[in-house]
């Protein structure tokens, strides 16, 4: 492969990331192992369905599926490059309880499950709140790393020990003030 070919491929990759970063108003951010383990520790003990909104490179979704084979995990990512990388990683991991979907969580007309986890840009957190108010059943749990959902009342705001972030915990039905 020539240097020009490598530069062209690199240019396409960078362009894809930039185009989707502008379109989605967010850049896929990986989660470190300690942060992933900390989030996993807040999942319910019983089997449930977990959806990762904006699953990016697949770090958290894969870690949850690996750590908790009793949990069904779905990663939802729209940006094509992180989605492709996460698909490759998931295939290599061979986890039967993990599925990845290339979709916009805002347009995906499905029940988001029992637990939604997210680490998204604060500019899209209002969209997360709108989608979950419409589609998530009462009692559902939302774990949001670093950014609060505007207008929602968290039942827990826990400083993460692995990062300088806050982990916001919400329960559908008691998430709105008053």
VMD Tcl script that draws the C-alpha trace (Angstrom):
set ca {
  {0.00 0.00 0.00}
  {1.45 3.34 -1.00}
  {1.83 6.34 1.28}
  {-0.83 8.15 -0.76}
  {-3.31 5.30 -0.18}
  {-2.66 5.39 3.54}
  {-3.14 9.17 3.60}
  {-6.42 8.86 1.68}
  {-7.75 6.18 4.04}
  {-6.68 8.24 7.04}
  {-8.37 11.31 5.52}
  {-11.63 9.40 5.01}
  {-11.54 8.11 8.59}
  {-10.95 11.60 9.99}
  {-13.65 13.06 7.73}
  {-16.18 10.44 8.89}
  {-15.43 11.18 12.53}
  {-15.70 14.95 11.96}
  {-18.90 14.77 9.90}
  {-20.65 12.61 12.49}
  {-19.23 14.64 15.39}
  {-20.83 17.75 13.87}
  {-24.06 15.96 12.93}
  {-24.48 14.24 16.29}
  {-23.01 17.09 18.34}
  {-20.76 14.62 20.12}
  {-17.50 12.73 19.71}
  {-17.31 9.04 20.73}
  {-15.43 8.90 24.02}
  {-14.00 5.62 25.28}
  {-14.54 4.61 28.90}
  {-11.62 3.39 30.95}
  {-11.73 -0.02 32.63}
  {-12.13 1.39 36.15}
  {-15.02 3.65 35.08}
  {-16.73 0.75 33.28}
  {-16.41 -1.48 36.35}
  {-17.79 1.25 38.56}
  {-20.84 1.69 36.31}
  {-21.36 -2.08 36.18}
  {-21.44 -2.16 39.99}
  {-24.58 0.03 39.93}
  {-26.57 -2.30 37.67}
  {-29.42 -4.25 39.29}
  {-28.43 -7.64 40.69}
  {-31.26 -9.43 38.88}
  {-31.26 -10.24 35.15}
  {-32.42 -7.31 33.03}
  {-32.15 -5.64 29.65}
  {-29.53 -2.88 29.36}
  {-29.25 -0.43 26.47}
  {-26.18 1.75 25.97}
  {-27.22 4.96 24.19}
  {-24.28 6.13 22.10}
  {-22.22 2.97 22.60}
  {-19.33 4.35 20.55}
  {-16.37 2.00 20.36}
  {-18.28 -0.61 22.41}
  {-16.20 -0.39 25.59}
  {-19.06 -0.25 28.09}
  {-21.53 -2.50 26.26}
  {-18.91 -5.23 25.80}
  {-17.75 -4.93 29.41}
  {-21.30 -5.22 30.75}
  {-22.03 -8.26 28.56}
  {-18.77 -9.91 29.61}
  {-19.19 -9.19 33.34}
  {-22.90 -10.04 33.49}
  {-23.88 -12.94 31.19}
  {-27.36 -12.83 32.81}
  {-27.96 -9.38 31.32}
  {-29.04 -8.76 27.73}
  {-27.05 -5.79 26.39}
  {-27.77 -3.67 23.32}
  {-25.40 -0.97 22.17}
  {-26.91 1.77 20.00}
  {-24.50 3.87 17.93}
  {-25.09 6.00 14.84}
  {-21.57 7.05 13.87}
  {-20.34 4.50 11.30}
  {-16.68 4.20 12.26}
  {-17.12 3.59 16.01}
  {-20.03 1.28 15.18}
  {-17.87 -0.76 12.78}
  {-15.06 -1.01 15.34}
  {-17.49 -2.07 18.07}
  {-18.98 -4.74 15.77}
  {-15.52 -6.19 15.14}
  {-14.73 -6.13 18.86}
  {-18.08 -7.77 19.71}
  {-17.55 -10.49 17.13}
  {-14.12 -11.24 18.55}
  {-15.54 -11.32 22.10}
  {-18.26 -13.82 21.04}
  {-20.77 -12.69 23.64}
  {-24.22 -14.19 23.08}
  {-25.91 -11.62 25.33}
  {-24.66 -8.62 23.30}
  {-26.15 -7.02 20.23}
  {-25.11 -3.81 18.52}
  {-27.40 -1.65 16.42}
  {-26.45 1.19 14.10}
  {-29.22 3.67 14.81}
  {-30.06 7.04 16.27}
  {-31.45 6.42 19.76}
  {-33.83 9.37 19.19}
  {-35.45 7.67 16.17}
  {-35.37 4.10 17.40}
  {-39.00 3.31 18.19}
  {-38.39 0.53 20.71}
  {-38.63 -0.03 24.42}
  {-35.18 0.88 25.72}
  {-35.21 -1.91 28.27}
  {-34.90 -1.93 32.04}
  {-31.69 0.09 32.32}
  {-30.22 2.74 30.03}
  {-26.59 3.74 30.40}
  {-25.07 6.71 28.63}
  {-21.96 8.87 28.46}
  {-23.09 11.49 25.97}
  {-22.37 15.14 25.30}
  {-24.44 17.48 27.50}
  {-25.99 19.03 24.36}
  {-27.92 15.80 23.67}
  {-28.95 14.97 27.23}
  {-32.31 16.76 26.80}
  {-32.96 14.39 23.87}
  {-32.15 11.43 26.13}
  {-34.71 12.70 28.65}
  {-37.38 13.20 25.99}
  {-36.88 9.72 24.50}
  {-36.92 7.99 27.88}
  {-39.99 9.90 29.12}
  {-41.85 8.64 26.05}
  {-40.55 5.08 25.79}
  {-39.24 3.77 29.08}
  {-41.55 2.01 31.53}
  {-41.99 3.31 35.08}
  {-39.33 1.88 37.36}
  {-36.70 1.85 34.61}
  {-33.23 2.97 35.67}
  {-30.96 5.46 33.90}
  {-27.25 5.72 34.66}
  {-25.67 8.80 33.10}
  {-21.96 9.35 33.40}
  {-20.79 12.95 33.76}
  {-23.89 14.79 32.54}
  {-27.30 15.29 34.13}
  {-30.54 15.11 32.19}
  {-32.00 18.65 32.16}
  {-35.20 18.97 34.20}
  {-34.82 15.53 35.80}
  {-34.34 14.80 39.49}
  {-31.65 12.19 40.17}
  {-32.11 9.86 43.13}
  {-28.33 9.66 43.34}
  {-25.40 11.80 42.29}
  {-22.33 9.75 43.02}
  {-18.79 11.05 42.54}
  {-16.97 8.42 40.53}
  {-13.84 7.15 42.20}
  {-12.20 6.24 38.89}
  {-12.70 9.62 37.22}
  {-13.58 13.16 38.19}
  {-17.11 12.58 36.83}
  {-20.44 12.26 38.60}
  {-22.65 9.25 37.98}
  {-26.29 10.39 37.84}
  {-28.87 7.76 38.82}
  {-32.51 8.16 37.77}
  {-35.65 6.06 38.10}
  {-38.47 6.56 35.59}
  {-41.60 7.70 37.42}
  {-39.70 9.62 40.07}
  {-37.35 11.46 37.73}
  {-39.35 14.66 37.38}
  {-39.26 17.25 40.18}
  {-42.36 17.34 42.36}
}
mol new
graphics top color blue
foreach p $ca { graphics top sphere $p radius 0.5 }
foreach p [lrange $ca 0 end-1] q [lrange $ca 1 end] { graphics top cylinder $p $q radius 0.2 }
display resetview
